[in-house]
């Protein structure tokens, strides 16, 4: 059994082409070629945080994966990253542990950003400005992973904390992005035709009255029952509502709120893997409003963990 630590994992990831691998994972999931049980979850109030346990396998693959990832929002006050976690890689044939990836939730962050890039590639029009709600790690990584998807480097960001917005602006400028600061989420919606929501908000931040025709929204901050970044009217107004996992989004995320409010029905939701394999249509006209709800599916963890381990083994033959 091999233990890989975060620094080595980061070095390996830089040499991987993850988009096609994560796409294959979504397709396998939507085609019924994977086993992904419901998410295990722990929620904490003092200090506030949550832990997600995601696990599963793709039929015919070499490994199954168990991933534990947490977010504790007060960690930054202690000088510790909010995200923590690890991925455990086991042989499907024997159950033996092949590797422990002590990634501090880095692989979860990467595979989430890759999923956002896939959605932008599939559903966004030519981007005039990237709108971002939030100033944390995903607010950065989601934008960084768009570099190979769009030539647009103009970003409009909104966050609750002005100082954090200014830090975000400086950090992203060093990566080649021109970032302006917004006074409110509605201003982001008015100016941007690609919007990424990355917060842990429990109250809606965006309203349907502010969304412009032709906009694509990737909503990835809401991954529990209580989190919500979009008013449900946005889902009822949207021409295309995409779930990374319909089964999972029925129980968490923006689609959960849309279903429980009656704003949308299950029949109006399309699964990402079904669009990737061509069995269902994606955006069909420039004026359509599209929403992708990303709650994070274990097939993403399976694909990225297996890819890292394979690259490690090839490097160390």
Secondary structure as UniProt FT lines:
FT   STRAND          2..5
FT   HELIX           6..13
FT   TURN            14..15
FT   HELIX           18..30
FT   TURN            31..32
FT   STRAND          34..35
FT   STRAND          40..45
FT   TURN            46..47
FT   STRAND          48..58
FT   TURN            59..60
FT   STRAND          63..72
FT   TURN            73..74
FT   HELIX           75..78
FT   STRAND          83..91
FT   TURN            92..94
FT   STRAND          97..102
FT   TURN            104..105
FT   HELIX           106..123
FT   STRAND          130..133
FT   HELIX           137..144
FT   TURN            145..149
FT   STRAND          154..158
FT   HELIX           162..173
FT   TURN            174..176
FT   STRAND          178..181
FT   HELIX           185..191
FT   STRAND          194..197
FT   HELIX           208..210
FT   TURN            213..214
FT   STRAND          216..219
FT   HELIX           232..237
FT   STRAND          240..243
FT   HELIX           246..249
FT   TURN            250..251
FT   HELIX           253..261
FT   HELIX           266..268
FT   STRAND          269..271
FT   HELIX           272..276
FT   TURN            277..278
FT   TURN            286..287
FT   STRAND          290..293
FT   HELIX           298..315
//
